[in-house]
Amino acid sequence: MKTNERKFFSIKSFLGEYLDLRKDKDNELATIDSIRKGVEFKGANLWILIFAIFMASLGLNVNSTAVIIGAMLISPLMGPIMGIGLSVGLNDFALMKRSFKSFIITTAFSVATSTLFFLIAPVTGSQSELLARTSPTIYDVFIALFGGLAGVTALSTKEKGNVIPGVAIATALMPPLCTAGYGIATGNLMFFLGAFYLYFINTVFISLATFIGVRVMHFHGKEFVDTAREKRVRQYIILVALFTICPAIYLTYGIIKDTLYESAANRFISEQLSFEKTQVLDRSIKPEQKEVRVVLIGSEVPEASLAIAREKLKDYKLDGTALTVVQGMNNANVDVSSIRAMVMEDFYKNSEQRLQEQQRQIATLEANLERYKSYDAISHTLVPELRVLYPSVRSLSIAHSIEVGVNDTTHVDTLVMAVMGFAKPPTDAERKTIGEWLKARMGTDKLKLITE
């Protein structure tokens, strides 16, 4: 028992030493003051946000990831969101009101700016970067939560480093706002709702992460002289927090459910709809409608096989799912754009594989060429030495050779062939000495010496 207790305390002290945040904790008041300053959005801060929104909207329009990242780096959107989390952690209702006010102002200005941009900018269609900001997943929730935790930890330590810019990029608050503006400008309500949904989820979980960080690092809450007022303020804060977080929890539950459904559907398609001489050309999974639509190309799959596959839907917890399998290129339900995308994807994959194979072949040929060049160079290097050590040598030729067995054709070996001409034939002892010397100079164990 004592041994186990010692091990427990050893592990506890080890973890305490390496994971203790208090060692690097900056002045608490300085951290709080830094977050408070980021809450205010007037003058320069608001103009920087407007310019950043224009940049991000432009990046989304031209499908440029680099421009979007640059816009996220200069955006000050994180301030009010972290301010909300801090206010809940400190029981500071005044800070909460200021943070919510700034949050609403920044959101309104961001959406208005992006809407204006997309109203006047020539938009050719929904780019991939825009579409990526309309369908939140469980991964967005985790990114927001852990990004927020990294942000508040960095702000609370002495060495700030480059964590905050990294958090701004990872949590991606600006692109959903720009996409929401695009939805308004084009009259696409689904784009607006999907993008704003993603923005709301990110906001709530960054605030939650800030609250957790403040509590874990034991920040001192706001002190009240009037205990009745303190109780009332705490109740207000709890009500506001619940009002904000309950919808987020409900929405997150929906995201998790959809993610699990999509994962199960993809696993079902890979395992049960993989037939010989048939390939899955396209797939469409709709968790809300419980629909899975698959386009197959190749040999036609019998209806009996598809019926067996449908029976196995329940094994993947896809009960009640309507499975539609489209076969044949003449079917009116075939999405030509999906086929084109799949063909192009296969083309690029095959091209990339061929390119990699060619690069490997080129590398091998270059290595062989260098080896032959090295034999030529070393021949010129050895001639002056041979002239001194063995004056009777008249010529030297070195080459890479392959030795194949006559009786045993499976025996193939590579060796260095050295052909030397002498004024007078060398003795066996001299041949052995010259052979060992050549092996040492050329760094090889397999050398065949021919004298003439």
C-alpha positions as CSV (number, residue, x, y, z in Angstrom):
1,M,0.0,0.0,0.0
2,K,2.8,2.4,0.9
3,T,4.5,1.7,-2.4
4,N,1.3,2.5,-4.3
5,E,0.9,5.7,-2.3
6,R,4.5,6.8,-3.1
7,K,3.9,6.1,-6.8
8,F,0.7,8.2,-6.6
9,F,2.4,11.1,-5.0
10,S,5.4,10.9,-7.4
11,I,3.0,11.1,-10.4
12,K,1.1,13.9,-8.7
13,S,4.2,15.9,-8.0
14,F,5.5,15.3,-11.6
15,L,2.3,16.5,-13.2
16,G,2.0,19.4,-10.8
17,E,5.5,20.5,-11.7
18,Y,5.1,20.4,-15.4
19,L,1.4,21.3,-15.8
20,D,1.2,24.1,-13.2
21,L,0.1,27.3,-15.0
22,R,0.7,29.5,-12.0
23,K,4.5,29.5,-12.5
24,D,4.1,31.4,-15.8
25,K,1.1,33.4,-14.8
26,D,1.4,37.1,-15.5
27,N,0.0,39.8,-13.3
28,E,-3.7,39.1,-13.0
29,L,-4.7,42.7,-13.2
30,A,-2.6,43.2,-16.3
31,T,-4.3,40.2,-18.0
32,I,-7.8,41.4,-17.1
33,D,-6.9,45.0,-18.3
34,S,-5.6,43.6,-21.6
35,I,-8.9,41.7,-22.2
36,R,-10.9,44.8,-21.1
37,K,-9.1,47.0,-23.7
38,G,-9.9,44.5,-26.4
39,V,-13.6,44.7,-25.7
40,E,-13.8,48.4,-26.7
41,F,-14.7,48.9,-30.4
42,K,-14.4,52.6,-31.3
43,G,-12.4,54.6,-33.8
44,A,-9.3,52.7,-35.1
45,N,-10.4,49.3,-33.8
46,L,-13.7,49.5,-35.7
47,W,-12.0,50.7,-38.9
48,I,-9.5,47.9,-38.7
49,L,-12.3,45.4,-38.5
50,I,-14.1,47.0,-41.5
51,F,-10.9,46.8,-43.6
52,A,-10.3,43.2,-42.4
53,I,-13.8,42.2,-43.4
54,F,-13.3,43.7,-46.9
55,M,-10.1,41.7,-47.2
56,A,-11.7,38.5,-46.0
57,S,-14.7,39.0,-48.4
58,L,-12.3,39.6,-51.3
59,G,-10.3,36.4,-50.3
60,L,-13.6,34.4,-50.2
61,N,-14.7,35.9,-53.5
62,V,-11.4,34.9,-55.4
63,N,-11.0,31.7,-53.3
64,S,-7.7,32.8,-51.9
65,T,-6.8,31.1,-48.6
66,A,-3.7,33.3,-48.1
67,V,-5.8,36.5,-48.3
68,I,-8.4,35.1,-45.8
69,I,-5.6,34.1,-43.3
70,G,-4.1,37.6,-43.6
71,A,-7.5,39.2,-42.9
72,M,-8.0,36.9,-39.8
73,L,-4.6,38.0,-38.5
74,I,-5.4,41.7,-38.4
75,S,-9.0,41.3,-37.2
76,P,-9.7,42.3,-33.6
77,L,-12.9,40.2,-33.3
78,M,-11.7,38.0,-30.4
79,G,-11.8,40.9,-27.9
80,P,-15.6,41.1,-27.1
81,I,-16.0,37.3,-27.2
82,M,-13.2,36.8,-24.7
83,G,-14.6,39.7,-22.7
84,I,-18.0,37.8,-22.3
85,G,-16.2,34.8,-20.9
86,L,-14.1,36.9,-18.6
87,S,-17.1,38.7,-17.3
88,V,-18.9,35.5,-16.4
89,G,-15.8,34.2,-14.7
90,L,-15.4,37.4,-12.6
91,N,-19.1,38.0,-11.9
92,D,-18.6,41.4,-13.6
93,F,-22.0,42.4,-15.0
94,A,-20.8,45.8,-16.2
95,L,-18.1,44.1,-18.3
96,M,-20.7,41.7,-19.6
97,K,-23.0,44.5,-20.8
98,R,-20.0,46.3,-22.5
99,S,-18.8,43.0,-24.1
100,F,-22.3,42.1,-25.4
101,K,-22.7,45.7,-26.8
102,S,-19.4,45.5,-28.6
103,F,-20.1,42.0,-29.8
104,I,-23.5,43.1,-31.4
105,I,-21.8,46.3,-32.9
106,T,-18.9,44.3,-34.4
107,T,-21.2,41.6,-35.7
108,A,-23.6,44.1,-37.3
109,F,-20.7,46.1,-38.9
110,S,-19.1,42.9,-40.2
111,V,-22.3,41.6,-41.8
112,A,-23.1,45.0,-43.2
113,T,-19.6,45.5,-44.7
114,S,-19.5,42.0,-46.3
115,T,-23.1,42.5,-47.7
116,L,-22.0,45.8,-49.2
117,F,-18.9,44.2,-50.7
118,F,-20.9,41.3,-52.3
119,L,-23.6,43.7,-53.6
120,I,-21.0,45.7,-55.6
121,A,-18.4,43.0,-56.3
122,P,-18.8,40.7,-59.4
123,V,-19.4,37.3,-57.9
124,T,-19.2,34.4,-60.4
125,G,-20.5,31.7,-58.1
126,S,-20.1,30.0,-54.7
127,Q,-16.4,29.3,-54.3
128,S,-15.2,26.4,-52.1
129,E,-14.0,28.8,-49.4
130,L,-17.5,30.3,-49.2
131,L,-19.2,26.9,-49.1
132,A,-16.9,25.7,-46.4
133,R,-18.4,28.4,-44.1
134,T,-22.0,27.3,-44.3
135,S,-22.0,23.8,-42.7
136,P,-20.6,23.7,-39.2
137,T,-19.3,20.3,-37.9
138,I,-18.3,18.9,-34.6
139,Y,-14.7,19.7,-35.5
140,D,-15.6,23.4,-35.5
141,V,-16.8,23.1,-31.9
142,F,-13.6,21.5,-30.7
143,I,-11.5,24.0,-32.6
144,A,-13.3,26.9,-31.0
145,L,-13.1,25.3,-27.5
146,F,-9.4,24.4,-27.6
147,G,-8.5,27.6,-29.5
148,G,-10.2,29.7,-26.8
149,L,-8.4,27.7,-24.1
150,A,-5.1,28.4,-25.8
151,G,-5.9,32.1,-26.2
152,V,-6.8,32.7,-22.6
153,T,-3.8,30.7,-21.4
154,A,-1.5,32.7,-23.6
155,L,-3.0,36.0,-22.5
156,S,-2.5,35.0,-18.8
157,T,1.2,34.2,-19.2
158,K,4.2,36.4,-19.3
159,E,5.4,35.2,-22.7
160,K,2.5,35.8,-25.0
161,G,4.3,34.4,-28.1
162,N,2.4,34.1,-31.4
163,V,-0.6,32.1,-29.9
164,I,-3.3,34.8,-30.3
165,P,-2.7,35.2,-34.1
166,G,-2.8,31.4,-34.3
167,V,-6.1,31.2,-32.4
168,A,-7.6,33.9,-34.6
169,I,-6.7,31.8,-37.7
170,A,-7.8,28.5,-36.3
171,T,-11.2,29.6,-34.9
172,A,-12.0,31.4,-38.1
173,L,-14.6,34.0,-36.9
174,M,-14.4,36.3,-39.8
175,P,-15.2,34.0,-42.8
176,P,-18.6,32.9,-41.5
177,L,-19.6,36.6,-41.1
178,C,-18.5,37.4,-44.6
179,T,-20.4,34.3,-45.9
180,A,-23.5,35.5,-44.0
181,G,-23.1,38.9,-45.8
182,Y,-22.8,37.0,-49.1
183,G,-26.1,35.1,-48.2
184,I,-27.9,38.5,-47.7
185,A,-26.4,40.0,-50.8
186,T,-27.5,37.1,-53.0
187,G,-30.8,36.4,-51.2
188,N,-29.6,32.9,-50.2
189,L,-31.2,32.4,-46.7
190,M,-29.5,29.0,-46.2
191,F,-26.1,30.5,-46.7
192,F,-26.9,33.2,-44.2
193,L,-28.3,30.9,-41.6
194,G,-25.6,28.2,-42.0
195,A,-22.8,30.8,-41.8
196,F,-24.3,32.6,-38.8
197,Y,-24.9,29.3,-37.1
198,L,-21.1,28.5,-37.4
199,Y,-20.3,32.0,-36.1
200,F,-22.6,31.6,-33.1
201,I,-21.1,28.2,-32.2
202,N,-17.6,29.5,-32.4
203,T,-18.5,32.6,-30.3
204,V,-20.1,30.6,-27.5
205,F,-17.3,28.0,-27.2
206,I,-14.5,30.6,-27.3
207,S,-16.4,32.5,-24.5
208,L,-16.9,29.2,-22.6
209,A,-13.2,28.4,-23.0
210,T,-12.3,31.8,-21.6
211,F,-14.6,31.3,-18.6
212,I,-13.0,27.8,-17.9
213,G,-9.5,29.3,-18.2
214,V,-10.3,32.1,-15.7
215,R,-11.8,29.7,-13.2
216,V,-8.9,27.2,-13.6
217,M,-6.3,29.9,-13.0
218,H,-8.2,31.2,-10.0
219,F,-8.7,34.8,-11.1
220,H,-10.3,36.8,-8.3
221,G,-13.9,37.8,-9.0
222,K,-15.4,41.2,-8.6
223,E,-16.0,42.1,-4.9
224,F,-19.2,43.7,-3.8
225,V,-19.9,45.7,-0.6
226,D,-23.6,45.0,-0.9
227,T,-24.1,41.2,-0.7
228,A,-27.7,41.5,-1.9
229,R,-26.4,43.3,-5.1
230,E,-23.7,40.7,-5.5
231,K,-26.4,37.9,-5.4
232,R,-28.6,39.8,-7.9
233,V,-25.7,40.3,-10.3
234,R,-24.7,36.7,-10.1
235,Q,-28.3,35.7,-10.9
236,Y,-28.3,38.0,-13.9
237,I,-25.1,36.6,-15.2
238,I,-26.2,33.0,-14.7
239,L,-29.5,33.8,-16.6
240,V,-27.6,35.5,-19.5
241,A,-25.1,32.6,-19.6
242,L,-27.8,30.0,-19.7
243,F,-29.8,32.0,-22.3
244,T,-26.7,32.0,-24.5
245,I,-25.3,28.5,-23.9
246,C,-28.5,26.4,-23.9
247,P,-29.2,27.0,-27.6
248,A,-25.5,26.4,-28.4
249,I,-25.6,23.0,-26.5
250,Y,-28.8,22.1,-28.4
251,L,-27.3,23.0,-31.7
252,T,-24.0,21.2,-30.8
253,Y,-26.0,18.1,-30.0
254,G,-27.5,18.3,-33.5
255,I,-24.0,18.7,-35.0
256,I,-22.7,15.7,-33.2
257,K,-25.8,13.6,-34.3
258,D,-25.3,14.7,-37.9
259,T,-21.6,13.9,-37.8
260,L,-22.1,10.4,-36.3
261,Y,-24.8,9.8,-39.0
262,E,-22.5,10.9,-41.8
263,S,-19.7,8.8,-40.4
264,A,-21.9,5.7,-40.2
265,A,-23.3,6.3,-43.7
266,N,-19.8,6.6,-45.2
267,R,-18.8,3.4,-43.5
268,F,-21.9,1.6,-44.8
269,I,-21.2,2.8,-48.4
270,S,-17.5,1.7,-48.2
271,E,-18.3,-1.7,-46.8
272,Q,-21.7,-2.7,-48.2
273,L,-21.8,-1.0,-51.6
274,S,-18.3,-2.1,-52.8
275,F,-19.1,-4.5,-55.6
276,E,-16.7,-6.1,-58.1
277,K,-16.3,-4.1,-61.4
278,T,-18.3,-1.3,-59.8
279,Q,-17.2,2.0,-58.4
280,V,-19.0,4.6,-56.3
281,L,-19.0,7.7,-58.5
282,D,-20.9,10.1,-56.2
283,R,-22.6,10.1,-52.8
284,S,-25.1,12.4,-51.1
285,I,-25.8,12.1,-47.3
286,K,-28.7,14.1,-45.8
287,P,-28.9,13.4,-42.0
288,E,-32.0,15.6,-41.5
289,Q,-34.0,13.7,-44.1
290,K,-32.3,10.4,-43.4
291,E,-31.5,9.9,-47.0
292,V,-28.4,8.4,-48.6
293,R,-28.0,8.6,-52.4
294,V,-25.2,6.8,-54.2
295,V,-24.3,6.8,-57.9
296,L,-22.6,3.6,-59.1
297,I,-20.7,3.2,-62.4
298,G,-19.6,-0.1,-64.0
299,S,-21.3,-3.4,-64.1
300,E,-24.9,-3.2,-63.0
301,V,-25.5,-4.6,-59.5
302,P,-28.6,-6.9,-59.2
303,E,-31.5,-5.6,-57.1
304,A,-31.2,-8.7,-54.8
305,S,-27.7,-7.5,-53.8
306,L,-28.9,-4.0,-53.1
307,A,-31.8,-5.4,-51.0
308,I,-29.3,-7.3,-48.9
309,A,-27.3,-4.1,-48.4
310,R,-30.5,-2.3,-47.4
311,E,-31.2,-5.0,-44.8
312,K,-27.8,-4.2,-43.2
313,L,-28.6,-0.5,-42.7
314,K,-29.7,-1.2,-39.2
315,D,-26.3,-2.8,-38.3
316,Y,-24.8,0.7,-38.9
317,K,-27.6,2.4,-36.8
318,L,-29.1,3.8,-39.9
319,D,-32.6,2.6,-39.2
320,G,-35.3,4.4,-41.2
321,T,-32.8,5.6,-43.8
322,A,-34.0,5.8,-47.4
323,L,-31.2,4.3,-49.6
324,T,-31.3,5.4,-53.3
325,V,-28.8,3.7,-55.7
326,V,-28.5,5.2,-59.2
327,Q,-26.9,3.0,-61.8
328,G,-26.3,3.6,-65.5
329,M,-25.0,6.7,-67.2
330,N,-28.3,7.3,-69.1
331,N,-30.3,7.8,-65.9
332,A,-31.8,11.2,-65.6
333,N,-31.0,11.4,-61.9
334,V,-27.2,11.3,-62.6
335,D,-25.5,14.6,-61.6
336,V,-23.2,15.3,-64.5
337,S,-21.2,17.9,-62.5
338,S,-20.5,15.3,-59.8
339,I,-19.3,12.9,-62.5
340,R,-17.0,15.6,-64.0
341,A,-15.6,16.4,-60.6
342,M,-14.9,12.7,-59.9
343,V,-13.3,12.2,-63.3
344,M,-11.1,15.3,-62.8
345,E,-10.1,14.1,-59.3
346,D,-9.1,10.7,-60.6
347,F,-7.2,12.3,-63.5
348,Y,-5.2,14.5,-61.0
349,K,-4.6,11.6,-58.7
350,N,-3.3,9.4,-61.6
351,S,-1.2,12.3,-63.0
352,E,0.3,12.9,-59.6
353,Q,1.2,9.2,-59.2
354,R,2.7,9.1,-62.7
355,L,4.7,12.3,-61.9
356,Q,6.0,10.8,-58.6
357,E,7.0,7.6,-60.4
358,Q,8.8,9.6,-63.1
359,Q,10.6,11.6,-60.4
360,R,11.7,8.4,-58.7
361,Q,13.0,7.0,-62.0
362,I,14.8,10.3,-62.7
363,A,16.4,10.2,-59.2
364,T,17.6,6.6,-59.8
365,L,19.1,7.5,-63.2
366,E,20.8,10.6,-61.8
367,A,22.3,8.4,-59.0
368,N,23.6,5.9,-61.6
369,L,25.0,8.7,-63.7
370,E,26.8,10.2,-60.7
371,R,28.2,6.8,-59.9
372,Y,29.6,6.5,-63.5
373,K,31.0,10.0,-63.3
374,S,32.6,9.2,-60.0
375,Y,34.5,6.2,-61.7
376,D,35.8,8.5,-64.3
377,A,36.9,11.1,-61.7
378,I,38.6,8.5,-59.5
379,S,40.4,7.0,-62.5
380,H,42.1,10.3,-63.1
381,T,42.9,10.6,-59.3
382,L,44.4,7.1,-59.1
383,V,46.7,7.5,-62.1
384,P,49.3,9.7,-60.4
385,E,49.4,7.5,-57.3
386,L,49.8,4.3,-59.4
387,R,52.7,6.0,-61.3
388,V,54.5,6.3,-58.0
389,L,53.5,3.1,-56.3
390,Y,53.6,0.8,-59.4
391,P,55.8,2.2,-62.1
392,S,55.1,-0.8,-64.4
393,V,51.4,0.2,-64.8
394,R,50.6,1.5,-68.2
395,S,46.8,1.9,-68.3
396,L,43.8,1.8,-66.0
397,S,40.1,1.4,-66.7
398,I,37.4,1.3,-64.0
399,A,33.7,0.5,-64.6
400,H,30.5,-0.6,-62.8
401,S,29.5,-4.2,-63.8
402,I,26.9,-6.8,-63.2
403,E,27.9,-10.4,-62.7
404,V,25.3,-13.1,-63.7
405,G,25.7,-16.8,-63.0
406,V,25.8,-19.1,-66.0
407,N,24.5,-22.2,-64.2
408,D,22.5,-20.3,-61.6
409,T,20.8,-17.4,-63.4
410,T,19.2,-16.2,-60.1
411,H,22.7,-15.2,-58.9
412,V,23.1,-11.6,-59.8
413,D,25.7,-9.4,-58.2
414,T,27.1,-5.9,-58.8
415,L,30.8,-5.2,-58.6
416,V,33.5,-2.8,-59.7
417,M,35.7,-4.0,-62.7
418,A,39.3,-2.7,-62.9
419,V,41.3,-3.5,-66.0
420,M,45.1,-2.6,-65.7
421,G,47.8,-2.9,-68.3
422,F,51.4,-3.6,-67.1
423,A,54.7,-3.2,-68.9
424,K,55.6,-6.6,-67.3
425,P,53.2,-9.1,-65.8
426,P,52.8,-8.6,-62.0
427,T,53.4,-11.4,-59.5
428,D,50.4,-13.0,-57.6
429,A,51.5,-11.1,-54.5
430,E,51.6,-7.8,-56.4
431,R,48.2,-8.5,-57.9
432,K,46.8,-9.1,-54.4
433,T,48.4,-6.0,-53.0
434,I,47.1,-3.8,-55.9
435,G,43.6,-5.3,-55.6
436,E,43.4,-4.6,-51.8
437,W,44.7,-1.1,-52.4
438,L,42.1,-0.4,-55.1
439,K,39.3,-1.7,-52.8
440,A,40.4,0.6,-50.0
441,R,40.7,3.7,-52.4
442,M,37.3,3.0,-54.0
443,G,35.5,2.1,-50.8
444,T,34.1,-1.2,-52.1
445,D,34.4,-4.9,-51.0
446,K,33.5,-6.3,-54.4
447,L,36.2,-5.6,-57.0
448,K,37.5,-7.7,-59.8
449,L,41.0,-6.9,-61.1
450,I,42.0,-8.0,-64.6
451,T,45.6,-7.6,-65.6
452,E,47.0,-7.6,-69.1
